[in-house]
């Protein structure tokens, strides 16, 4: 368990994916993350996932995926007493993360300007589809909408199949990563200035910011990106190729790699063929070279070729499904999958952040919380008596 952010208290007001993922990363680094949820309803992700029974229990797999290591407190932020409790929490917090539509927190009287009066050290992060200003700021945003608006779909698939949605919520995830990075940076700055900051994360801008090469080809060279399917626009052969059994990714991006590839598949004649011997002519004859390469690869399995090519420093990898990828010895060796157990002994498996630390790996330290599981304990910490807490529950404030 990492202790990089030990002592940092995070108020997580977020729902579904981008915000919860950002706070999940912070929790894995040792922050105390308090998920503030609507009474009886909670995060929508509690009702989402492949297991209908878990959805009914408000512990859907979509929720379980990115809320381990957090506490849950239910609170009606629209009620004056609920707001009073929340302001006490804010006074004790280091970070607040929300992903409502632009303007919602302002209408609740919980803007950065208002909360920084309560706690000048507060790092306040707003995650939204399009940012807090501009003509699209008030609009709702979901991952697929942002995938389309960002151009991601326009470069996914090939000329016959695309535009295609990426097979997982990539824009939500990138937005969450950006938020966690910005929050960590703001905490570093605060350590020297003593003041918090306001962070405005746009999923649209976050996504476009990661599309470096396809964006720069247009901005700098005036070349509009096109859909190349499983092919790499910068090199040939570089992409996914059919073998005797399944698809194999090969990235012969350097001239030396191409030359070794040609020798290993028994096509040394490519090295003198004017259509293939140079990088630029290979790009011009991409389809023909791909066809000849697949003919050579058809004699053996994808696993055979992957082992042989990697032994000779030609990057290659079998195209795997999710179960195979997670079961791979590489993932086991690096302890990427963590098993968590709740008080009843029920176990789930989750994945940790995609990096390790010498001082301790990022990882959640407890099972995802039941809705409102920690409400009584947290309110008691704020000074509320058992009777007062019971009255708040009867009034549906918690």
C-alpha positions in Angstrom: 0.0 0.0 0.0 1.4 3.4 -1.0 1.5 6.2 1.5 2.5 9.0 -1.0 -0.8 10.9 -0.2 -1.2 9.7 3.4 -2.9 12.5 5.4 -4.7 13.9 2.4 -8.5 14.0 2.7 -10.5 13.9 -0.5 -14.2 14.6 -0.8 -15.4 12.7 -3.8 -18.7 14.1 -5.1 -18.4 12.3 -8.4 -20.5 9.8 -10.3 -20.0 7.0 -12.8 -16.5 7.0 -14.3 -14.2 10.0 -14.8 -14.4 11.4 -11.3 -14.6 8.1 -9.5 -11.6 6.9 -11.4 -9.6 10.0 -10.5 -10.4 9.5 -6.8 -9.7 5.8 -7.1 -6.1 6.6 -8.2 -5.8 9.1 -5.2 -7.1 6.4 -2.8 -4.5 3.9 -4.1 -1.8 6.4 -3.3 -2.9 6.6 0.3 -5.4 9.5 0.4 -8.5 9.2 2.6 -11.3 9.4 0.1 -14.8 10.1 1.3 -17.4 9.5 -1.3 -20.3 11.9 -0.7 -23.5 10.4 -2.2 -27.2 11.1 -2.4 -29.2 9.4 0.3 -30.9 6.1 -0.9 -29.6 6.7 -4.5 -25.9 7.0 -4.5 -23.5 6.9 -7.5 -25.4 5.8 -10.6 -22.6 3.2 -11.2 -23.9 1.3 -8.2 -26.7 0.2 -10.6 -24.5 -0.6 -13.6 -22.8 -3.8 -14.6 -23.2 -7.3 -16.0 -24.5 -8.8 -12.7 -28.2 -7.9 -12.2 -28.2 -9.1 -8.6 -25.3 -6.8 -7.7 -27.0 -3.9 -9.5 -30.1 -4.4 -7.3 -27.8 -4.4 -4.2 -26.4 -1.1 -5.3 -23.0 -2.7 -5.7 -22.8 -3.0 -9.5 -19.6 -4.1 -11.1 -19.1 -0.7 -12.7 -19.1 0.7 -9.1 -16.8 -2.0 -7.7 -14.3 -1.4 -10.5 -13.2 2.1 -9.2 -14.4 2.7 -5.7 -12.3 0.4 -3.5 -10.4 2.0 -0.7 -13.1 4.7 -0.2 -15.6 5.6 2.5 -19.2 6.4 1.7 -21.2 9.2 3.4 -24.8 10.0 2.3 -25.8 13.6 2.4 -28.5 15.8 0.9 -26.6 18.8 -0.3 -29.8 20.7 -1.1 -31.0 20.7 2.5 -29.7 23.5 4.7 -28.6 21.0 7.4 -26.9 18.8 4.8 -25.0 21.8 3.5 -24.0 22.7 7.0 -22.5 19.2 7.6 -20.8 19.4 4.2 -19.1 22.7 5.0 -17.7 21.1 8.2 -16.3 18.4 6.0 -14.8 20.9 3.6 -13.0 22.6 6.5 -11.3 19.3 7.2 -10.5 18.4 3.6 -7.6 18.9 1.3 -9.3 18.1 -2.0 -12.8 18.2 -3.5 -13.6 16.5 -6.8 -17.0 16.9 -8.6 -18.2 16.1 -12.1 -21.5 17.8 -12.3 -22.5 19.9 -15.3 -20.9 23.4 -15.2 -22.9 25.7 -12.9 -24.5 23.0 -10.7 -22.1 23.6 -7.7 -22.6 27.4 -8.1 -26.4 27.0 -7.8 -25.9 24.9 -4.7 -23.8 27.7 -3.2 -20.8 25.3 -3.2 -18.6 27.0 -5.8 -14.8 27.3 -5.4 -15.1 30.9 -4.4 -17.5 30.0 -1.6 -15.6 26.9 -0.4 -12.2 28.6 -0.5 -13.6 31.1 2.0 -14.2 28.1 4.3 -10.9 26.5 3.5 -8.3 28.5 1.6 -6.1 25.4 1.3 -8.7 23.5 -0.6 -7.8 22.0 -4.0 -11.1 22.0 -5.9 -11.3 19.9 -9.1 -14.3 20.1 -11.5 -14.5 17.5 -14.2 -16.9 18.0 -17.1 -17.4 17.2 -20.7 -16.3 20.6 -22.1 -15.0 22.7 -19.3 -16.6 25.4 -17.1 -16.9 28.0 -19.9 -17.5 28.2 -23.7 -20.7 27.6 -25.6 -20.8 23.8 -24.8 -20.2 24.2 -21.1 -23.8 23.7 -20.0 -24.3 20.5 -22.1 -24.4 17.0 -20.7 -21.5 14.8 -21.8 -21.0 11.0 -22.0 -18.0 9.2 -23.1 -19.4 8.3 -26.5 -20.4 11.9 -27.2 -16.9 13.1 -26.5 -15.4 10.3 -28.6 -17.3 11.6 -31.5 -16.7 15.3 -30.9 -13.0 14.8 -30.3 -12.3 13.0 -33.6 -11.4 9.7 -31.9 -14.1 7.9 -33.7 -13.1 9.4 -37.0 -9.7 7.7 -36.8 -10.9 4.4 -35.4 -11.7 1.5 -37.7 -10.9 1.3 -41.4 -12.5 2.9 -44.5 -15.2 0.2 -44.5 -16.0 -0.2 -40.8 -15.4 3.2 -39.3 -16.0 5.6 -37.7 -16.0 3.4 -34.6 -16.3 3.9 -30.9 -13.2 2.7 -29.0 -14.3 -0.4 -27.1 -14.1 1.1 -23.6 -14.9 4.6 -22.2 -11.5 6.0 -23.2 -12.5 9.7 -22.8 -13.9 9.3 -19.3 -10.7 7.4 -18.3 -8.4 10.0 -19.8 -10.4 12.8 -18.1 -9.9 10.9 -14.8 -6.2 10.5 -15.3 -5.8 14.2 -16.1 -7.7 15.1 -13.0 -5.6 12.9 -10.7 -2.4 14.4 -12.3 -3.7 18.0 -11.9 -4.8 17.4 -8.3 -1.4 15.9 -7.4 0.4 18.9 -9.0 -1.8 21.4 -7.2 -1.0 19.7 -3.9 2.7 20.0 -4.6 2.2 23.7 -5.3 0.2 24.1 -2.1 3.0 22.7 0.0 5.0 25.9 -0.9 2.3 28.5 -1.2 -0.2 27.3 1.5 -3.1 28.0 -0.9 -5.3 25.7 -2.9 -6.4 26.0 -6.5 -9.3 25.5 -8.8 -8.9 22.8 -11.5 -11.1 22.8 -14.6 -10.8 19.5 -16.4 -12.4 19.1 -19.8 -12.9 15.5 -21.1 -12.9 16.9 -24.6 -9.6 18.8 -24.2 -8.0 15.9 -22.2 -8.8 13.5 -25.1 -7.5 15.8 -27.8 -4.4 16.5 -25.8 -3.5 12.8 -26.0 -4.0 12.5 -29.7 -0.6 14.0 -30.4 0.5 12.6 -33.8 -2.9 12.7 -35.5 -3.5 16.2 -34.2 0.0 17.5 -35.2 -0.3 16.0 -38.7 -3.2 18.4 -39.2 -2.0 21.4 -37.3 1.6 21.4 -38.6 1.5 19.5 -41.9 -2.1 20.1 -43.0 -2.7 16.4 -43.5 -6.1 15.2 -42.3 -5.9 11.9 -40.4 -7.7 8.9 -42.0 -8.8 5.6 -40.7 -6.1 2.9 -41.2 -7.7 0.1 -39.1 -5.0 -1.9 -37.4 -2.2 -0.3 -39.4 0.4 2.3 -38.2 0.4 5.4 -40.4 4.1 6.0 -39.7 5.7 2.7 -40.7 5.2 -0.5 -42.8 4.9 -3.3 -41.9 3.4 -2.2 -38.5 0.0 -3.4 -37.5 -2.1 -6.6 -37.0 -1.6 -9.5 -39.3 -3.3 -12.8 -39.8 -1.3 -16.0 -38.9 -2.2 -19.7 -38.9 -4.3 -19.2 -35.7 -5.0 -15.6 -34.8 -4.0 -12.0 -35.2 -0.4 -10.9 -34.4 0.7 -7.3 -33.9 4.1 -6.6 -35.4 5.8 -3.2 -35.1 8.8 -3.2 -37.5 9.1 0.6 -37.2 12.9 0.8 -37.7 14.8 -0.3 -40.9 16.8 -2.8 -39.0 13.7 -4.4 -37.6 12.2 -4.7 -41.0 15.4 -6.4 -42.3 15.4 -8.9 -39.5 11.6 -9.5 -40.0 12.2 -10.3 -43.7 14.9 -12.8 -42.8 12.9 -14.5 -40.1 9.9 -15.1 -42.4 12.0 -16.3 -45.2 11.6 -13.2 -47.5 15.1 -11.9 -47.9 14.1 -10.8 -51.4 12.2 -7.8 -49.8 15.6 -6.3 -48.9 16.4 -5.7 -52.6 12.9 -5.2 -53.9 12.6 -1.5 -54.9 9.0 -1.5 -53.7 9.9 -2.6 -50.2 13.6 -1.9 -49.3 13.1 1.7 -48.2 10.7 3.1 -45.6 8.9 5.5 -47.9 8.4 3.0 -50.7 7.1 0.5 -48.2 4.4 3.0 -47.2 3.5 3.5 -50.8 3.1 -0.3 -51.3 1.6 -1.0 -47.9 -1.3 -3.3 -49.1 1.0 -5.4 -51.3 3.6 -5.9 -48.5 0.9 -6.7 -46.0 -0.5 -9.4 -48.3 2.9 -11.0 -48.8 3.7 -10.9 -45.1 0.4 -12.6 -44.1 1.1 -15.3 -46.6 4.5 -16.0 -44.9 2.9 -15.8 -41.4 0.2 -18.3 -42.3 2.6 -21.2 -41.9 2.8 -20.9 -38.1 0.8 -19.9 -35.1 0.7 -16.4 -33.7 2.4 -17.6 -30.5 5.3 -19.2 -32.5 5.9 -16.0 -34.5 5.6 -13.8 -31.4 8.3 -15.8 -29.6 10.6 -15.9 -32.6 10.3 -12.3 -33.5 10.8 -11.0 -30.0 13.9 -13.2 -29.6 15.4 -11.2 -32.5 14.3 -7.8 -31.3 11.3 -7.4 -33.7 8.5 -6.2 -31.4 5.5 -8.5 -31.7 2.5 -9.6 -29.6 -0.5 -11.9 -29.9 -3.9 -10.0 -30.0 -5.5 -11.3 -26.8 -8.9 -11.1 -25.3 -9.4 -9.6 -21.8 -9.4 -12.9 -19.8 -6.2 -14.0 -21.5 -4.6 -10.6 -20.9 -5.4 -10.6 -17.2 -4.2 -14.2 -16.8 -0.9 -13.5 -18.5 2.2 -14.3 -16.3 3.3 -10.7 -16.7 0.3 -9.5 -14.9 0.7 -12.2 -12.2 4.4 -11.4 -11.7 3.7 -7.7 -11.2 0.7 -8.3 -8.9 -1.6 -6.1 -11.0 -4.7 -7.7 -9.8 -5.7 -7.3 -6.2 -8.1 -9.4 -4.2 -10.3 -7.6 -1.6 -12.6 -9.1 1.0 -15.5 -7.5 2.8 -16.6 -8.1 6.4 -18.8 -11.0 5.3 -15.8 -12.7 3.6 -17.0 -11.9 0.1 -14.1 -11.4 -2.3 -13.7 -9.4 -5.5 -10.8 -8.8 -7.7 -9.8 -5.3 -8.9 -6.9 -3.8 -10.8 -4.4 -1.3 -9.3 -2.9 1.8 -11.0 -0.6 1.2 -13.9 2.6 1.9 -12.1 4.6 0.7 -9.1 6.6 2.6 -6.5 9.7 1.3 -4.6 8.1 2.7 -1.4 4.9 0.7 -1.8 2.7 -0.1 -4.7 -0.5 1.9 -5.3 -3.4 -0.3 -4.3 -6.8 0.0 -2.6 -6.8 -1.1 1.1 -10.4 -2.0 1.5 -13.6 -3.3 -0.2 -15.7 -0.7 -2.0 -18.2 0.8 0.5 -21.9 0.1 0.8 -24.0 3.2 0.3 -23.6 5.4 3.4 -21.5 2.7 5.2 -19.4 5.3 7.0 -21.9 8.1 7.5 -22.4 7.6 11.3 -18.6 7.3 11.9 -17.8 10.4 9.9 -20.6 12.5 11.5 -19.4 11.3 14.9 -16.0 12.5 14.0 -17.5 15.9 13.2 -19.0 16.1 16.7 -22.6 14.9 16.0 -24.2 12.8 18.8 -25.9 9.4 18.1 -29.3 11.1 18.7 -28.5 13.9 16.3 -27.4 11.4 13.7 -30.6 9.4 14.1 -32.7 12.5 13.7 -30.8 13.4 10.5 -31.5 10.0 9.1 -35.2 10.3 10.0 -35.3 13.6 8.2 -33.7 12.0 5.1 -30.8 14.4 5.3 -28.3 11.5 5.4 
